[in-house]
């Protein structure tokens, strides 16, 4: 099982895999389930104040918290997002270009998936105001392609299922 960082941003693909809704091996699904359980038991997660991550989660998971671990994670966020001790709502700024002010201007991130930039923006903003923040990924190869650049700016990416990364 992956050690949970002090504060993390969780890509939606982790919950999708934990719900058994991704084409992944049983070990990957189990790793995602265990990771989300650990976060809910003793971790902290960061989401954005614009509800972009929340809305993406809502598109994949059931707020009732059933039947899968991704659903339970959404429910947990719903119950903890205003407490500030387990779930941090981090301010990010949508730029006129459609990108985020917090997204690094590094040219090597130019091809980074637009739909995942909100996670990077939250991680960068959380790092600035709350301290070390990691991104958790299960199946998206974009995180692997840009991992070195993200690490160099202080955003570690934890690959929960390195053998399952999809192009």
C-alpha positions as CSV (number, residue, x, y, z in Angstrom):
1,X,0.0,0.0,0.0
2,X,1.2,3.5,-0.8
3,X,2.1,5.8,2.0
4,X,-0.3,8.7,2.1
5,X,1.3,12.1,1.9
6,X,0.3,14.8,4.4
7,X,-1.9,16.6,1.8
8,X,-2.9,15.2,-1.6
9,X,-4.9,16.1,-4.7
10,X,-6.7,13.0,-6.1
11,X,-7.2,12.6,-9.8
12,X,-10.7,11.3,-10.6
13,X,-9.2,8.2,-12.2
14,X,-8.2,6.9,-8.7
15,X,-11.9,6.8,-7.6
16,X,-13.0,5.4,-11.0
17,X,-10.5,2.5,-10.6
18,X,-11.5,2.1,-6.9
19,X,-15.1,1.8,-8.0
20,X,-14.2,-1.0,-10.4
21,X,-15.1,1.1,-13.4
22,X,-11.7,1.2,-15.1
23,X,-10.1,-1.5,-17.2
24,X,-7.3,-2.3,-14.7
25,X,-5.9,-5.3,-12.9
26,X,-7.2,-6.4,-9.5
27,X,-4.0,-5.1,-7.8
28,X,-4.5,-1.6,-9.2
29,X,-8.2,-1.5,-8.1
30,X,-7.2,-2.8,-4.6
31,X,-4.4,-0.2,-4.4
32,X,-6.8,2.6,-5.2
33,X,-9.4,1.3,-2.7
34,X,-6.7,1.1,0.0
35,X,-5.4,4.5,-0.8
36,X,-8.8,6.2,-0.6
37,X,-9.6,4.4,2.6
38,X,-6.3,5.6,4.1
39,X,-7.0,9.2,3.1
40,X,-10.5,9.0,4.7
41,X,-9.1,7.5,7.9
42,X,-6.0,9.7,8.5
43,X,-5.3,11.9,5.4
44,X,-6.1,15.3,4.0
45,X,-7.2,16.2,0.5
46,X,-7.2,19.4,-1.4
47,X,-9.9,20.5,-3.8
48,X,-10.5,23.8,-5.5
49,X,-12.8,26.7,-4.3
50,X,-14.4,26.8,-7.8
51,X,-15.8,23.3,-7.4
52,X,-14.2,22.1,-10.6
53,X,-12.8,18.9,-9.0
54,X,-16.0,18.4,-7.0
55,X,-18.1,18.7,-10.2
56,X,-15.9,16.2,-12.0
57,X,-16.2,13.8,-9.1
58,X,-20.0,14.3,-9.1
59,X,-20.0,13.2,-12.8
60,X,-18.5,9.8,-11.9
61,X,-19.5,9.0,-8.3
62,X,-22.7,8.7,-6.3
63,X,-23.1,11.3,-3.4
64,X,-25.0,8.6,-1.5
65,X,-21.5,7.0,-0.9
66,X,-22.5,3.6,-2.5
67,X,-21.7,1.2,-3.8
68,X,-17.9,1.7,-4.4
69,X,-15.0,3.3,-2.7
70,X,-14.9,6.2,-5.2
71,X,-18.5,6.9,-4.1
72,X,-17.5,6.7,-0.4
73,X,-14.7,9.1,-1.1
74,X,-17.1,11.6,-2.7
75,X,-19.4,11.3,0.3
76,X,-16.4,11.8,2.7
77,X,-15.4,15.0,0.8
78,X,-19.0,16.2,0.9
79,X,-19.0,15.8,4.7
80,X,-15.5,17.3,5.3
81,X,-15.1,20.0,2.7
82,X,-16.0,22.8,5.0
83,X,-14.2,21.6,8.2
84,X,-10.7,22.6,7.0
85,X,-9.0,19.8,9.0
86,X,-9.4,16.9,6.5
87,X,-10.4,18.5,3.3
88,X,-9.0,21.9,2.2
89,X,-10.8,24.1,-0.3
90,X,-7.9,25.9,-2.0
91,X,-8.4,29.1,-4.0
92,X,-7.4,28.9,-7.6
93,X,-7.9,31.6,-10.3
94,X,-9.3,30.9,-13.8
95,X,-7.3,33.1,-16.3
96,X,-8.8,34.8,-19.3
97,X,-7.0,32.3,-21.5
98,X,-9.1,29.5,-19.9
99,X,-6.1,28.2,-18.0
100,X,-5.3,28.8,-14.4
101,X,-3.1,31.5,-13.0
102,X,-1.5,28.9,-10.7
103,X,-0.6,26.4,-13.5
104,X,3.2,26.6,-14.0
105,X,4.3,28.5,-17.1
106,X,7.0,25.9,-17.8
107,X,7.0,25.2,-21.6
108,X,7.5,21.5,-21.0
109,X,4.0,21.4,-19.5
110,X,2.5,23.0,-22.7
111,X,1.0,19.7,-23.8
112,X,-0.4,18.8,-20.4
113,X,-4.0,17.7,-20.6
114,X,-6.3,20.7,-20.2
115,X,-8.8,18.7,-18.2
116,X,-6.2,17.8,-15.6
117,X,-4.7,21.3,-15.2
118,X,-7.1,22.0,-12.3
119,X,-5.4,19.3,-10.2
120,X,-2.0,20.9,-10.8
121,X,-3.3,24.4,-10.1
122,X,-4.8,23.1,-6.8
123,X,-1.5,21.3,-5.9
124,X,0.6,24.5,-6.6
125,X,-1.8,26.7,-4.7
126,X,-1.9,24.2,-1.7
127,X,1.9,24.0,-1.7
128,X,2.1,27.8,-1.4
129,X,-0.3,28.1,1.5
130,X,-0.5,24.7,3.2
131,X,2.8,23.0,2.5
132,X,3.9,19.8,0.7
133,X,1.2,18.5,-1.6
134,X,1.2,15.4,-3.8
135,X,-1.0,14.4,-6.7
136,X,-2.3,10.8,-6.8
137,X,-2.8,9.1,-10.1
138,X,-3.9,5.7,-11.1
139,X,-4.2,5.3,-14.9
140,X,-3.4,8.6,-16.7
141,X,-0.1,8.5,-18.5
142,X,-0.1,12.3,-18.8
143,X,1.0,12.4,-15.2
144,X,3.9,10.1,-15.9
145,X,5.0,12.1,-19.0
146,X,5.2,15.3,-16.9
147,X,6.3,13.8,-13.6
148,X,9.9,15.1,-13.7
149,X,8.7,18.7,-14.4
150,X,6.1,18.5,-11.7
151,X,8.6,17.1,-9.2
152,X,11.1,19.9,-10.1
153,X,8.5,22.5,-9.0
154,X,7.7,20.7,-5.8
155,X,4.7,18.7,-6.8
156,X,5.4,14.9,-6.4
157,X,3.1,12.6,-8.4
158,X,2.3,9.3,-6.8
159,X,1.7,6.6,-9.4
160,X,-0.6,4.1,-7.7
161,X,-0.8,1.8,-10.7
162,X,2.4,2.3,-12.8
163,X,1.7,-0.7,-14.9
164,X,-1.7,0.5,-15.8
165,X,-0.9,4.0,-17.2
166,X,-3.0,4.7,-20.3
167,X,-1.9,6.8,-23.3
